[in-house]
Amino acid sequence: MHGANSSGLTPRHFILNGIPELEALHIWISLPFCFMYVIAVLGNCGLIYLISHEEALHRPMYYFLALLSLTDVSGCTSFVPNMLCIFWFSLKEIDFNACLVQMFFIHMLTGMESGVLMLMALDRYVAICYPLRYSTILTNTVITKVGFATFSRSVLLMIPFAFLIKRLPYCRGKLIHHTYCDHMSVAKLSCGNIKINAIYGLIVAVLIGGFDMFCIFMSYTMIIRAVVSLSSADARHKASSTCMSHICAIVITYVPAFFNFFTHHFGGRTIPHHIHIFIANLYLLLPPTLNPIVYGVKTKQIREGVIKLFSERKIF
């Protein structure tokens, strides 16, 4: 009976309302988001191109960085163009199945980004604690396997979200007060029991975010112990400086993620809904925008690669 009701009450489409209470400002709000998206696409695609063409960057650290850039540019592309269509042309209607696809890719790619940051922490651990064995431990085969494992984990854990959403009956309208299809935002339109959705969402957050943060914490605990044990101040500075870009990327990614999680689950009515939505968009768009800038500024090899690339183009 419940299955029949679910299939009978599945809407053909939803309406994405953008940022509620700020509809009159959508055009102005879209400008910084559009600018950030352009920077994210150019910066991350530029990093991928540079790493693939510059032989000096064919090392595990930069392979992981290229994977992070690919994840970032795919993540923001999964929702920003559609969000800009909402802001600029009021194209708010989205097909039910398209909504599920967007939801899957957004959640899968955010989980993938967390996994790649964890792999980059392990890379720094091996580079600093086992420098002589670095190239033999992190071979291309190992990098491919751990990258595929991280991708598979995100895909397998996010697939159930689509089925959990599809099983629900929808009788509370079609209006989603968001700029993209978020799992719980869609589930709250249902008149069915969404407790399983909420519980599974928390389980996934722990399995991905909790596990990755634990691995990052343990990696940096051992890195700090190794750096402190170095006798030379210059060696300590050199070892710690190789981690600065990654630490910045962790802060850029996890601080908005924590803020988004806690405001969404514990903010209740104390934080206006449009602030929730604004933070949710920044949480997805800020890391892809800032990561290429951070690595470009902080990493000497990337700066030198950019200079060399432009010099070759100029000569040509």
Helices and strands as residue ranges (DSSP letters): H 2-8, E 13-16, G 23-25, H 26-53, G 55-57, H 60-77, H 80-89, E 93-95, H 96-129, G 131-133, H 134-137, H 140-166, E 175-176, H 183-187, H 195-205, I 206-210, H 211-228, H 233-266, H 273-298, H 300-315
